[in-house]
Amino acid sequence: MEQNLTDRAFWKSFWESRLGLIFKIPATYVFGDILAGLIKSKNIKTAIELGGFPGYYAIYLKKYQQLETTLFDYFIHPELINELLEVNGLQAGDIAIIEADLFEYQTPKVYDLVLSFGLIEHFVDTKAIIASHLQFLQPGGVLFITLPNFKSVNGWVQKNFDKENYDKHNISSMDLPLLKKCCIDLGLTEAEAYYHGKFTVWLENKGHQNAFTKLLVKLIWLAGKVITKIVPFESKALSPYIVLKAVKGEE
């Protein structure tokens, strides 16, 4: 299925160039409040994070929610994961790890919660990549997907100052009605899609930008923060993320 906008070489270079990968994940980690609510309301005990290297959410859910968690990704760097585990008071083996191609792997196990963060927008066929999550999800289980909102001020920043990274994203996937329809078409229930988070902007290649670009992005960030204090709600123009939730029907 030649629909991936990235490849293994891209991800290897991406992760090896990143700074600050190893840190203590806070209890207030982004999306944590939503996940805590889902875990409580749906009595979730097991979870798998797809495309999640280096495993921030697999570790977060193990550390703070005591779930049995698994990390699945096409590219795994064990040393980085072990460093991240250690910093967060966990040990190698506390989370399960699977390195495989999502479109070729056949899971022997299903989970109460299947998550991905910033994964589906790297594929051309949005419905197909969402469908690839479902083999891991047990009947009655919860699908939780997030993706960046590049149909926003942040997207304008990405397009104008990091076009290479912007082009690795399927911008058309960042559409609430489309995402909800994909879930409904796949037979999922309780489908919700919404913007999440107050204003922010970022650049993946910030360290390579000149002083003018850094200053401009900082000024945009400050202006957006002022606006969201006056108008404090999520929106297409300002919110940095999209959240998609759905439930797999009972068989």
C-alpha positions in Angstrom: 0.0 0.0 0.0 2.0 2.9 -1.3 0.2 5.7 0.6 2.8 6.6 3.2 4.1 10.1 3.0 7.2 9.2 5.0 9.6 6.2 5.1 12.0 4.6 7.6 14.9 6.8 6.5 12.7 9.9 7.3 11.9 8.7 10.8 15.4 7.7 11.6 16.7 11.1 10.6 13.8 12.8 12.3 14.4 11.2 15.7 18.2 11.3 15.6 18.0 15.1 14.9 15.6 15.8 17.8 16.8 17.4 21.0 15.2 17.0 24.4 13.6 13.7 23.8 14.3 12.3 27.2 12.3 14.0 30.0 10.1 13.2 33.0 6.6 13.0 31.6 4.2 15.1 33.8 0.9 14.0 35.3 -0.6 16.9 33.4 0.7 15.7 30.0 -1.4 16.9 27.0 -4.6 14.8 26.4 -4.1 13.2 29.8 -7.3 14.6 31.2 -9.3 13.2 28.3 -7.6 9.8 28.6 -8.2 9.6 32.3 -11.9 10.2 31.7 -12.1 7.5 29.0 -10.2 5.0 31.2 -12.6 5.5 34.1 -15.8 5.5 32.1 -14.9 2.5 29.9 -13.0 0.5 32.5 -9.9 0.3 30.3 -7.1 -2.0 31.4 -4.9 -2.5 28.3 -3.7 -0.1 25.7 -1.5 0.0 22.6 0.1 3.2 21.2 0.5 2.9 17.4 3.3 4.9 15.7 4.3 6.2 19.1 8.1 6.0 19.3 9.6 6.9 21.7 6.5 5.9 23.7 5.5 8.9 25.7 1.9 7.9 26.0 2.6 4.2 26.5 4.8 5.3 29.4 2.4 7.9 30.6 -0.5 5.4 30.8 1.7 2.8 32.5 3.1 5.3 35.0 -0.1 7.3 35.9 -3.0 5.0 35.0 -1.4 1.6 35.7 -2.5 0.2 32.4 -0.8 -2.7 30.7 0.7 -0.9 27.7 2.3 -1.7 24.4 4.3 0.5 22.0 4.1 -0.3 18.3 6.1 1.5 15.6 7.8 1.1 12.3 11.0 2.5 13.8 12.3 1.6 17.3 15.4 2.8 19.0 15.6 0.6 22.1 18.3 2.7 23.9 16.2 5.9 23.7 13.1 4.0 25.0 15.1 2.6 27.9 16.5 6.0 28.8 13.0 7.4 28.8 11.7 4.6 31.0 14.5 5.1 33.5 13.9 8.9 33.7 10.2 8.1 34.4 10.9 5.6 37.2 10.2 2.5 35.0 12.4 -0.3 33.8 13.0 -2.0 30.5 10.2 -4.5 30.0 7.6 -2.4 31.8 6.0 -1.7 28.5 5.8 -4.2 25.6 7.4 -3.1 22.3 6.6 -4.2 18.8 8.6 -3.0 15.8 6.7 -3.8 12.5 4.9 -2.4 9.5 1.3 -1.4 10.5 -0.1 -2.6 7.2 1.6 -6.0 7.3 1.4 -6.9 10.9 -1.3 -9.3 12.2 -1.9 -8.9 15.9 -2.4 -12.0 18.1 -3.9 -9.7 20.8 -6.6 -7.1 21.1 -6.7 -4.1 23.5 -9.3 -2.0 25.4 -7.7 1.2 24.1 -5.9 1.9 20.8 -4.2 5.2 20.5 -2.2 7.1 17.9 -0.8 10.7 18.1 0.4 12.4 15.0 0.3 9.3 12.8 -2.7 9.2 10.5 -1.9 12.6 8.8 1.3 11.0 7.3 -0.8 8.8 5.0 -2.7 9.6 1.8 -5.8 7.4 2.5 -7.2 8.6 5.8 -9.9 5.9 6.0 -7.4 3.1 5.4 -5.0 4.2 8.1 -7.8 4.6 10.6 -9.0 1.1 9.6 -5.5 -0.3 10.2 -6.0 0.6 13.9 -9.1 -1.6 14.3 -7.5 -5.0 14.2 -5.9 -4.1 17.6 -9.2 -3.0 19.1 -11.5 -5.4 21.0 -15.3 -5.1 20.7 -16.4 -2.3 23.0 -12.9 -0.9 23.0 -12.0 2.8 22.4 -10.2 4.3 19.5 -8.4 7.6 20.4 -6.5 9.4 17.6 -5.0 12.9 17.6 -3.4 14.8 14.8 -2.1 18.4 14.3 -4.4 21.0 13.0 -2.5 22.6 10.1 -5.6 24.3 8.7 -4.8 27.0 11.2 -2.3 29.7 12.0 0.1 27.0 13.0 -0.3 25.4 9.6 0.6 28.7 8.0 3.8 28.8 10.0 4.6 25.3 9.0 4.0 25.9 5.4 6.0 29.1 5.2 8.9 28.2 7.4 9.2 24.4 7.3 7.8 23.4 3.9 9.6 20.1 3.9 7.9 19.0 7.1 4.6 20.5 6.0 4.6 18.4 2.8 5.0 15.2 4.9 1.4 15.8 6.1 -1.9 15.1 4.4 -3.6 18.4 5.1 -6.9 17.1 3.8 -7.1 14.6 6.6 -7.4 17.5 9.1 -11.1 17.8 8.5 -13.6 17.0 11.3 -16.6 15.8 9.1 -14.2 13.6 7.1 -12.7 12.0 10.2 -16.1 11.3 11.8 -17.4 9.9 8.5 -14.5 7.5 8.2 -15.3 6.1 11.7 -19.0 5.8 10.9 -18.2 4.1 7.5 -15.9 1.6 9.4 -18.8 0.6 11.7 -17.6 2.5 14.7 -20.0 4.1 17.2 -19.9 7.2 19.5 -17.7 8.9 16.9 -16.5 12.4 17.9 -14.1 14.8 16.2 -13.2 18.2 17.6 -10.5 20.8 17.9 -8.4 20.7 21.0 -6.1 23.1 22.9 -5.5 26.8 23.2 -3.3 28.5 20.6 0.3 27.6 20.0 2.7 27.3 17.1 5.9 25.3 16.7 8.6 24.4 14.2 10.2 21.0 14.1 13.4 22.5 12.6 13.5 25.5 15.0 17.2 25.1 15.7 18.0 25.6 12.0 16.0 28.8 11.6 17.5 32.2 11.4 17.0 34.9 14.1 14.3 36.7 12.1 12.2 33.6 11.7 12.5 32.7 15.3 11.5 36.2 16.3 8.5 36.3 13.9 7.2 32.9 15.2 7.6 34.1 18.8 5.6 37.2 18.0 2.9 35.1 16.4 2.9 32.9 19.4 2.5 35.9 21.8 -0.3 37.4 19.7 -2.2 34.2 19.6 -1.9 33.7 23.4 -3.4 37.2 23.9 -6.3 36.5 21.5 -7.1 33.2 23.2 -7.2 34.9 26.6 -9.9 37.2 25.2 -11.7 34.4 23.3 -10.8 31.3 25.3 -12.3 28.4 23.2 -11.0 25.8 20.8 -11.3 26.7 17.1 -10.2 25.7 13.6 -8.1 28.9 13.3 -6.2 28.7 16.5 -6.3 25.2 18.1 -3.2 23.2 17.6 -4.7 19.7 17.6 -7.7 17.6 16.4 -9.0 14.8 18.6 -10.9 11.8 17.2 -12.7 9.3 19.4 -14.9 6.3 18.6 -16.0 2.9 20.0 -15.8 -0.5 18.3 -19.2 -2.1 18.2 -19.9 -5.3 20.1 -19.7 -8.4 17.9 
